[in-house]
Amino acid sequence: MKDLLKEKARMVELIDYQRGAIVSKTLIDKNTGTVTLFAFDEGQGLSEHTAPYDAMVLALEGVANITIAGRKLKVEAGDAVIMPANEPHALKAESSFKMLLIMIRE
């Protein structure tokens, strides 16, 4: 991924879907935070959990439902959502869905 820092890239082209699966690719992994691409096949998701850090989802392709502390949000390509630290959240892809997850640890 070092070359990614030197050239422009289309995020949706850096990761592919796998049937019945969730695929992830870490682009940046530092003590202060991470940037990770995800590709969810339709119907796949992340069960409710919490994280000790704020995180931002940037939807790149498709549609998903993100639930934060019981509030459901439908997100589509171009939408961004901030998931506050220590609040329960979950995600389910309504269609094949790609997103960029930015987690800040400080």
C-alpha positions as CSV (number, residue, x, y, z in Angstrom):
1,M,0.0,0.0,0.0
2,K,3.0,2.3,0.2
3,D,2.4,3.3,-3.5
4,L,-1.1,4.4,-2.7
5,L,0.4,7.3,-0.7
6,K,2.2,8.5,-3.8
7,E,-0.5,8.1,-6.4
8,K,-4.2,8.8,-6.6
9,A,-6.5,5.8,-6.3
10,R,-10.2,5.0,-6.7
11,M,-11.1,3.4,-3.4
12,V,-13.9,1.2,-4.8
13,E,-11.3,-0.4,-7.1
14,L,-8.9,-1.3,-4.3
15,I,-11.1,-4.1,-2.9
16,D,-13.3,-6.8,-4.4
17,Y,-16.4,-8.6,-3.2
18,Q,-16.4,-12.2,-2.2
19,R,-19.7,-14.2,-2.4
20,G,-21.2,-14.6,1.1
21,A,-18.3,-12.8,2.8
22,I,-16.8,-9.7,4.2
23,V,-13.5,-8.6,2.9
24,S,-11.2,-6.0,4.5
25,K,-8.0,-4.3,3.5
26,T,-6.1,-2.1,5.9
27,L,-4.6,0.9,4.2
28,I,-3.1,2.7,7.2
29,D,-2.3,1.2,10.6
30,K,-0.7,3.6,13.1
31,N,-0.8,4.1,16.8
32,T,-3.1,7.1,16.4
33,G,-5.6,5.3,14.1
34,T,-6.5,3.1,11.2
35,V,-8.0,3.4,7.7
36,T,-9.6,0.2,6.4
37,L,-11.6,-0.6,3.3
38,F,-14.4,-3.1,3.6
39,A,-16.5,-5.0,1.0
40,F,-19.7,-6.7,2.2
41,D,-21.6,-9.1,0.1
42,E,-25.4,-8.5,0.1
43,G,-26.8,-9.6,3.4
44,Q,-23.5,-9.7,5.3
45,G,-22.8,-7.4,8.3
46,L,-21.2,-6.8,11.6
47,S,-23.2,-7.7,14.7
48,E,-23.7,-5.1,17.4
49,H,-20.5,-4.2,19.2
50,T,-18.7,-1.2,20.8
51,A,-15.3,0.3,20.2
52,P,-13.3,2.5,22.6
53,Y,-12.6,5.0,19.8
54,D,-14.6,7.2,17.5
55,A,-14.9,5.9,13.9
56,M,-16.2,7.3,10.7
57,V,-17.8,5.3,7.9
58,L,-17.6,6.7,4.3
59,A,-19.9,4.7,2.1
60,L,-18.3,4.1,-1.3
61,E,-20.8,1.8,-3.1
62,G,-24.1,0.1,-2.5
63,V,-26.5,0.5,0.4
64,A,-26.3,-0.6,4.1
65,N,-28.2,-0.1,7.3
66,I,-26.0,1.1,10.2
67,T,-27.6,1.1,13.7
68,I,-26.0,3.3,16.4
69,A,-27.3,3.1,19.9
70,G,-30.7,1.7,18.6
71,R,-31.0,4.4,15.8
72,K,-31.1,2.9,12.3
73,L,-29.5,4.9,9.4
74,K,-29.7,3.9,5.8
75,V,-26.4,4.9,4.1
76,E,-25.6,5.0,0.4
77,A,-22.5,5.9,-1.7
78,G,-21.3,9.3,-0.7
79,D,-22.8,9.3,2.8
80,A,-20.7,9.5,5.9
81,V,-21.6,8.5,9.5
82,I,-19.6,9.0,12.7
83,M,-20.0,6.2,15.3
84,P,-19.1,7.6,18.7
85,A,-16.8,5.7,21.0
86,N,-18.4,3.3,23.4
87,E,-21.8,3.4,21.7
88,P,-23.2,0.1,20.4
89,H,-23.3,-0.1,16.6
90,A,-24.0,-2.7,13.9
91,L,-24.1,-2.9,10.1
92,K,-26.0,-4.9,7.6
93,A,-25.5,-4.6,3.8
94,E,-28.8,-4.3,1.9
95,S,-26.9,-4.7,-1.4
96,S,-23.2,-5.3,-2.1
97,F,-21.6,-2.5,-0.1
98,K,-18.2,-1.0,0.1
99,M,-17.0,1.5,2.8
100,L,-14.0,3.2,4.1
101,L,-13.7,3.0,7.9
102,I,-11.5,5.6,9.6
103,M,-10.8,5.0,13.3
104,I,-9.1,7.6,15.5
105,R,-7.4,6.3,18.6
106,E,-6.5,9.6,20.2
